Structures are given as C-alpha cells and as structure tokens.
C-alpha cells in the first residue's frame, strides 16, 4: 500500500500470543492497533462459522484495518490481516473467495511476525478449537507467506523472547524506513 504507513502484522496459529503482543507493541511504539475482526465476528454471531462467513469476516477485517490506518501516523500494528483469513478459509472450508485472496496480496504488510506454536495452548471460549493442529496451521501460514514473498520474522520462545524478537524486527523496520527483506526460513 502506498499511504506511507509501515504495517506490522502478527500472524500464526491460535493461542500463540498474537493479541497480547500486538497490543504491547502498539503501546511500546505509540502506534495504532487493529484488532482481529474474526474474534469480534465470532462473538457477534454466537454459532459455529461456515464458508458463508468468510466474506463478512474479510470485509470487517478490511474496515477495521482502514479505520486504524486513518488514525495512524507512521506505524500500524495489526493483530492479523487478510492473510490469516485466507489461511483459515482454506484450512476450514477448502476454498477462499478469489477477491479475498487478491485483496490479501495487494495489502501485504511490511513485516509479518510469524508466531510459532511453542507456547502452551490456552482455551478461550468459542474462539479456539484446534490445539492439536497448531503445527499444521503454522506450516500453512509459513507456506502462504513464503509463496507471496512477504517479509517475515519468526517469533518463538518465552514471552520475553517473543517480545524481544518482535521489537528488534520493528526497530530494524523503523530504522530503514522501508520493508525489511527477511523471507520465512524453510
């Protein structure tokens, strides 16, 4: 995107600390923060999601990101983006609407902080359902980011280590003023 904002996206399987860390990073850098719309949507509909929910989730995610971007100055921290919608849509439904995939590619962030599933899984009401599939989902995220050549830094280890890795990557991004060239490792 060409609005001059640097977008940092926290992404990966469920229960890996993305929301907590994204809020902490936004606070640390005085940046705007955008929540994961799918979480809000699940709370709104109060039923199991289906393939018919992908497009409303995608539209809501876009609206939330755009609203946060309108308030941001230099840095926007996203608790996921449309790449997550694409990955989860393929995972749960076996498909993703083409416009969602196209929008995800067109709106790729400047930095993806890819969270490993090396922290304990914790339940979160109706929000989380696949503790045994986190490694599979991690692989799906890694493959999609690699396929789309998205600048990616792996986030792993203890909570303190995760924040240190993320902050160092953001510091590099802010220091360069442009996207870093760090592809996901194999």
QUIJO-V505470 format. One record per backbone hydrogen bond with DSSP energy under -1.0 kcal/mol. CO is the residue of the C=O (numbers start at 1). NH is the residue of the N-H. E is the energy in kcal/mol with one decimal. If there is no record, write none. Layout:
co=CO nh=NH e=E
co=CO nh=NH e=E
This chain:
co=6 nh=76 e=-2.8
co=7 nh=110 e=-1.8
co=7 nh=111 e=-1.5
co=8 nh=78 e=-3.3
co=9 nh=113 e=-3.2
co=11 nh=115 e=-3.0
co=17 nh=21 e=-2.5
co=18 nh=22 e=-2.9
co=19 nh=23 e=-2.2
co=20 nh=24 e=-2.0
co=21 nh=25 e=-2.8
co=22 nh=26 e=-2.3
co=23 nh=27 e=-2.1
co=24 nh=28 e=-2.7
co=25 nh=29 e=-2.3
co=26 nh=31 e=-2.5
co=32 nh=77 e=-2.6
co=34 nh=79 e=-2.9
co=37 nh=41 e=-2.8
co=38 nh=42 e=-2.5
co=39 nh=43 e=-1.7
co=40 nh=44 e=-1.8
co=41 nh=45 e=-2.7
co=42 nh=46 e=-2.0
co=50 nh=53 e=-1.8
co=51 nh=54 e=-1.2
co=53 nh=57 e=-2.2
co=54 nh=58 e=-2.7
co=55 nh=59 e=-2.8
co=56 nh=60 e=-2.3
co=57 nh=61 e=-2.6
co=58 nh=62 e=-2.5
co=59 nh=63 e=-2.4
co=60 nh=64 e=-2.5
co=61 nh=65 e=-2.6
co=62 nh=66 e=-2.8
co=63 nh=67 e=-2.3
co=64 nh=68 e=-2.2
co=65 nh=69 e=-2.7
co=66 nh=70 e=-1.9
co=68 nh=72 e=-1.1
co=74 nh=6 e=-3.1
co=75 nh=32 e=-1.3
co=76 nh=8 e=-2.8
co=77 nh=34 e=-2.1
co=78 nh=10 e=-2.7
co=78 nh=80 e=-2.1
co=81 nh=84 e=-1.2
co=81 nh=85 e=-1.0
co=82 nh=86 e=-2.5
co=83 nh=87 e=-2.5
co=84 nh=88 e=-2.9
co=85 nh=89 e=-2.3
co=86 nh=90 e=-2.3
co=87 nh=91 e=-2.4
co=88 nh=92 e=-2.9
co=89 nh=93 e=-2.5
co=90 nh=94 e=-1.1
co=97 nh=101 e=-1.8
co=98 nh=102 e=-2.7
co=99 nh=103 e=-2.5
co=100 nh=104 e=-2.4
co=101 nh=105 e=-2.2
co=102 nh=106 e=-2.4
co=103 nh=107 e=-1.7
co=105 nh=108 e=-1.1
co=111 nh=9 e=-3.0
co=112 nh=153 e=-2.8
co=113 nh=11 e=-2.2
co=114 nh=155 e=-3.2
co=124 nh=127 e=-2.2
co=130 nh=133 e=-1.3
co=133 nh=137 e=-2.5
co=134 nh=138 e=-2.7
co=135 nh=139 e=-2.2
co=136 nh=140 e=-1.8
co=137 nh=141 e=-2.6
co=138 nh=142 e=-2.9
co=139 nh=143 e=-2.6
co=140 nh=144 e=-2.3
co=141 nh=145 e=-2.6
co=142 nh=146 e=-2.4
co=143 nh=147 e=-3.0
co=144 nh=148 e=-2.2
co=145 nh=150 e=-2.7
co=146 nh=149 e=-1.3
co=151 nh=112 e=-2.6
co=153 nh=114 e=-2.0
co=155 nh=116 e=-2.8
co=158 nh=162 e=-2.8
co=159 nh=163 e=-2.1
co=160 nh=164 e=-2.2
co=161 nh=165 e=-2.7
co=162 nh=166 e=-2.5
co=163 nh=167 e=-2.8
co=164 nh=168 e=-2.3
co=165 nh=169 e=-2.0
co=166 nh=170 e=-2.4
co=167 nh=171 e=-2.8
co=168 nh=172 e=-2.1
co=169 nh=173 e=-2.2
co=170 nh=174 e=-3.2
co=171 nh=175 e=-2.4
co=172 nh=176 e=-1.8
co=173 nh=177 e=-1.8
co=182 nh=152 e=-4.8
